[in-house]
Amino acid sequence: MPSKLVMKVKSSIEARKIIVPTIDEKDPNTAVEVYFQFAKDDNSKTALQQRVLVDLLEHIIDEPMYNTIRTKEQFGYEVSCGSRWTYCVLGMSFRVVTSIKSAVSSCRCKDVSLQECLQLINIPPIYCVIQETASNRIDEFLKSFRAELESMDDETYMQHLVSVAMNKLEGFDSMTEETSSHWSEIVEGRYEFEAFRKEVLCLKGTTKEQLLSAFDEWLNPVCSQGLPKKRRRLIVNVIGSGEGASSDDRPKLGGDTAVGDEVDRVLNEFHTSIKQDSWGKIVHK
């Protein structure tokens, strides 16, 4: 079976962006997905530890993110985050679907100027050129959540740990589900049919300090000095055609250009911009 090469998002302060219109021209909804690439999973001891850290981060972040951005701020009717395992490349995605906010505001702090955003994260004026990163809405949540993560008591942390472990040890609901799980291991070329059990054993020794270190390395938008840091981050905006702000910055298609052709053009430009750089063939250990 041929290897799948996953494109490597460049590590930089400013996120890579892909902006495309919805296929349905009458769809009023706009979807924003912020994808972070972390590391390759070669099934080594280090990769095993990284896998459980990604799952633990997802479990801890998802509910507070939903409560803050969806319930309290009514920013969008669908707000979520999830771990990503793409042909042995680890990552996480943060998603917002809205019919009242634009793709720009979905990635920016609400109702504040650039200067105010800069003050929020203590960035001096010399960094004003990184407007998109400084005003990224999801980044602002991640930055504020870091303090909550650090102050989490041992009992709460252990509850999260046990919950993730229990989820991994749940039996399959059907033969179809079990077959799908085993077949994915074959397709991915990992052949680790007892992966969940190994991950639970690894979870037992995972500390909160390791979790904080992973959060700072992969997700935290600023370094310990309060300055923006480089991450592998890709923002995908699928913009609807609603009457309000949700249609802001929707790409205009000229002539007989089909949406599918526009998507192909944008993706080709993205691949060219990263110079076809990939994670290479991942050899499992």
C-alpha positions as CSV (number, residue, x, y, z in Angstrom):
1,M,0.0,0.0,0.0
2,P,1.5,3.4,-1.0
3,S,2.6,5.8,1.7
4,K,0.4,8.9,2.3
5,L,2.5,12.1,2.5
6,V,1.0,14.8,4.7
7,M,1.8,18.4,3.9
8,K,3.8,20.1,6.6
9,V,2.4,23.5,7.7
10,K,5.2,26.0,8.1
11,S,6.1,27.0,11.6
12,S,5.6,30.7,11.8
13,I,4.0,33.5,13.9
14,E,1.4,34.3,11.2
15,A,-1.0,31.5,10.4
16,R,-1.5,30.0,6.9
17,K,-4.9,30.7,5.6
18,I,-7.3,29.0,3.1
19,I,-10.4,31.0,2.2
20,V,-13.1,29.4,0.0
21,P,-16.9,30.0,-0.5
22,T,-19.5,27.5,0.5
23,I,-20.7,25.1,-2.3
24,D,-24.3,26.1,-1.7
25,E,-24.5,29.8,-2.7
26,K,-27.6,30.2,-0.5
27,D,-25.9,28.8,2.6
28,P,-25.8,31.6,5.2
29,N,-23.4,29.8,7.5
30,T,-19.6,30.4,7.8
31,A,-17.3,27.7,9.1
32,V,-13.9,28.4,10.6
33,E,-11.4,25.7,11.4
34,V,-8.0,26.3,13.0
35,Y,-5.8,23.3,12.6
36,F,-2.6,22.9,14.6
37,Q,0.1,20.3,13.5
38,F,2.2,18.9,16.3
39,A,4.5,16.1,15.4
40,K,4.8,12.8,13.5
41,D,3.7,9.6,15.2
42,D,6.3,6.9,14.4
43,N,5.0,4.7,17.3
44,S,8.1,5.4,19.4
45,K,8.0,5.9,23.1
46,T,8.0,9.7,22.6
47,A,5.2,9.5,20.0
48,L,3.1,7.4,22.4
49,Q,3.5,10.0,25.1
50,Q,2.5,12.7,22.6
51,R,-0.6,10.8,21.5
52,V,-2.0,10.6,25.1
53,L,-1.1,14.3,25.7
54,V,-3.1,15.3,22.6
55,D,-6.1,13.3,23.8
56,L,-5.8,14.7,27.3
57,L,-5.7,18.3,26.0
58,E,-8.8,17.7,23.9
59,H,-10.7,16.3,26.9
60,I,-9.8,19.2,29.1
61,I,-10.2,22.0,26.6
62,D,-13.4,21.1,24.8
63,E,-16.0,21.9,27.4
64,P,-14.5,25.2,28.7
65,M,-14.1,26.3,25.1
66,Y,-17.8,25.5,24.3
67,N,-18.9,27.2,27.5
68,T,-17.0,30.3,26.8
69,I,-17.4,30.9,23.0
70,R,-20.8,29.2,22.4
71,T,-22.8,29.5,25.7
72,K,-21.6,32.8,27.1
73,E,-20.6,34.7,24.0
74,Q,-23.1,33.2,21.5
75,F,-20.3,33.4,19.0
76,G,-21.6,30.5,16.9
77,Y,-24.0,27.7,17.1
78,E,-21.4,25.0,16.7
79,V,-18.1,25.3,18.7
80,S,-15.8,22.4,19.3
81,C,-12.2,21.1,19.4
82,G,-10.8,17.7,18.6
83,S,-7.6,15.7,18.3
84,R,-6.4,14.9,14.8
85,W,-4.4,11.9,13.7
86,T,-3.8,12.3,9.9
87,Y,-1.8,9.5,8.4
88,C,0.5,9.4,11.5
89,V,0.7,13.2,12.0
90,L,-0.6,14.4,15.3
91,G,-2.6,17.6,15.7
92,M,-5.7,19.4,16.9
93,S,-8.6,21.3,15.3
94,F,-10.7,24.1,16.8
95,R,-14.0,24.7,14.9
96,V,-16.6,27.5,14.9
97,V,-19.7,27.6,12.7
98,T,-21.7,30.8,12.8
99,S,-24.4,32.6,10.8
100,I,-24.0,35.9,12.6
101,K,-20.2,36.5,12.7
102,S,-17.7,36.9,9.9
103,A,-14.8,34.6,9.4
104,V,-12.5,37.4,10.4
105,S,-14.3,38.1,13.7
106,S,-14.4,34.3,14.4
107,C,-10.6,34.4,14.4
108,R,-10.4,37.7,16.3
109,C,-11.1,39.1,19.7
110,K,-14.6,40.5,19.8
111,D,-15.3,44.2,19.4
112,V,-11.8,45.4,20.2
113,S,-9.2,47.3,18.2
114,L,-5.8,46.0,17.2
115,Q,-4.1,48.2,19.7
116,E,-6.4,46.9,22.5
117,C,-5.6,43.3,21.3
118,L,-1.9,44.1,21.5
119,Q,-2.3,45.4,25.1
120,L,-4.2,42.3,26.1
121,I,-1.3,40.1,25.3
122,N,1.4,42.6,26.2
123,I,2.9,42.9,22.7
124,P,4.9,46.0,22.0
125,P,4.0,48.2,18.9
126,I,6.9,46.7,16.9
127,Y,4.8,43.6,16.4
128,C,1.8,45.4,14.9
129,V,2.5,43.7,11.6
130,I,1.2,40.4,12.9
131,Q,-2.4,41.7,13.1
132,E,-4.1,38.4,12.3
133,T,-2.2,36.5,15.0
134,A,-2.6,39.3,17.6
135,S,-6.3,39.4,17.1
136,N,-7.1,35.7,16.7
137,R,-10.2,34.9,18.7
138,I,-9.4,31.3,19.4
139,D,-5.8,32.2,20.3
140,E,-7.2,34.6,22.9
141,F,-9.2,31.8,24.5
142,L,-6.1,29.5,24.5
143,K,-4.0,32.3,26.1
144,S,-6.6,32.8,28.9
145,F,-7.1,29.1,29.4
146,R,-3.4,28.6,30.1
147,A,-3.8,30.1,33.6
148,E,-6.8,27.8,34.3
149,L,-4.8,24.8,33.2
150,E,-1.9,25.7,35.4
151,S,-4.1,26.3,38.5
152,M,-6.0,23.0,38.1
153,D,-5.8,21.0,41.3
154,D,-4.5,17.4,41.4
155,E,-7.9,15.9,42.0
156,T,-9.4,17.5,39.0
157,Y,-6.5,16.6,36.8
158,M,-6.7,13.0,38.0
159,Q,-10.5,13.0,37.1
160,H,-9.6,14.0,33.5
161,L,-6.9,11.3,33.4
162,V,-9.2,8.6,34.5
163,S,-12.0,9.7,32.2
164,V,-9.7,9.6,29.1
165,A,-8.4,6.1,30.2
166,M,-12.0,4.8,30.6
167,N,-12.9,6.1,27.2
168,K,-9.9,4.2,25.7
169,L,-10.8,1.0,27.5
170,E,-14.4,0.9,26.3
171,G,-15.3,-2.1,24.3
172,F,-16.5,-1.9,20.7
173,D,-20.2,-1.6,20.2
174,S,-20.3,-3.8,17.1
175,M,-18.1,-6.0,14.9
176,T,-18.3,-3.2,12.3
177,E,-16.7,-0.8,14.7
178,E,-14.0,-3.2,15.7
179,T,-13.3,-4.1,12.1
180,S,-13.1,-0.4,11.2
181,S,-10.6,0.2,14.0
182,H,-8.3,-2.7,13.0
183,W,-8.6,-1.8,9.3
184,S,-7.5,1.8,10.0
185,E,-4.3,0.4,11.6
186,I,-3.6,-1.5,8.4
187,V,-4.4,1.5,6.1
188,E,-2.2,3.8,8.2
189,G,0.6,1.2,8.2
190,R,1.0,1.3,12.0
191,Y,-0.3,-2.3,12.8
192,E,-0.7,-1.4,16.5
193,F,-3.9,-3.3,17.4
194,E,-3.4,-2.8,21.1
195,A,-2.7,0.9,20.9
196,F,-5.5,1.9,23.3
197,R,-4.2,-0.4,26.1
198,K,-0.6,0.9,25.7
199,E,-1.9,4.5,25.8
200,V,-3.8,3.8,29.0
201,L,-0.6,2.5,30.6
202,C,1.2,5.6,29.4
203,L,-1.5,7.8,30.8
204,K,-0.8,6.5,34.3
205,G,2.6,8.2,34.3
206,T,1.6,11.4,32.6
207,T,2.0,14.5,34.8
208,K,0.4,17.9,34.8
209,E,3.8,19.4,34.2
210,Q,4.1,17.4,30.9
211,L,0.6,18.6,29.9
212,L,1.5,22.2,30.5
213,S,4.7,21.8,28.6
214,A,2.8,20.3,25.6
215,F,0.2,23.1,25.7
216,D,3.0,25.7,25.7
217,E,4.8,24.0,22.8
218,W,1.9,23.3,20.6
219,L,-1.0,25.7,21.4
220,N,0.0,28.7,23.5
221,P,0.1,31.8,21.2
222,V,2.7,33.5,23.3
223,C,6.0,32.5,24.9
224,S,6.9,33.0,28.6
225,Q,8.0,36.6,27.8
226,G,4.5,37.4,26.4
227,L,5.7,37.6,22.8
228,P,4.0,35.8,19.9
229,K,5.6,32.4,19.1
230,K,5.9,30.2,16.1
231,R,3.4,27.3,15.6
232,R,2.3,25.1,12.8
233,R,-1.2,26.6,12.3
234,L,-3.6,26.6,9.4
235,I,-6.9,28.5,9.3
236,V,-9.5,27.3,6.9
237,N,-12.5,29.7,6.3
238,V,-15.5,28.4,4.4
239,I,-17.6,31.5,3.9
240,G,-21.4,31.5,3.4
241,S,-23.6,34.0,1.7
242,G,-25.8,35.3,4.5
243,E,-27.1,38.8,4.6
244,G,-25.1,39.7,7.7
245,A,-21.5,39.7,8.7
246,S,-21.2,35.9,8.1
247,S,-20.7,36.6,4.4
248,D,-17.8,39.2,4.9
249,D,-14.8,38.4,2.7
250,R,-16.7,35.7,0.7
251,P,-14.6,35.1,-2.5
252,K,-16.2,36.5,-5.6
253,L,-16.3,34.0,-8.5
254,G,-16.1,35.5,-11.9
255,G,-17.8,34.3,-15.1
256,D,-18.5,30.7,-15.2
257,T,-16.0,29.7,-12.5
258,A,-17.4,26.8,-10.4
259,V,-16.9,26.6,-6.6
260,G,-15.0,23.3,-7.1
261,D,-12.6,25.0,-9.5
262,E,-12.0,27.8,-7.0
263,V,-11.3,25.4,-4.2
264,D,-8.8,23.5,-6.4
265,R,-7.1,26.8,-7.3
266,V,-6.8,27.9,-3.7
267,L,-5.4,24.5,-2.6
268,N,-2.9,24.5,-5.4
269,E,-1.7,27.9,-4.3
270,F,-1.4,26.6,-0.7
271,H,0.7,23.6,-1.8
272,T,2.9,25.9,-3.9
273,S,3.4,28.3,-0.9
274,I,4.6,25.5,1.3
275,K,6.8,24.2,-1.5
276,Q,5.3,20.7,-1.3
277,D,7.1,20.2,2.0
278,S,5.8,17.1,3.8
279,W,6.5,15.0,6.9
280,G,8.1,12.4,4.6
281,K,7.6,8.7,4.9
282,I,7.0,7.8,8.6
283,V,8.6,4.6,9.6
284,H,7.0,2.9,12.7
285,K,9.3,1.7,15.5
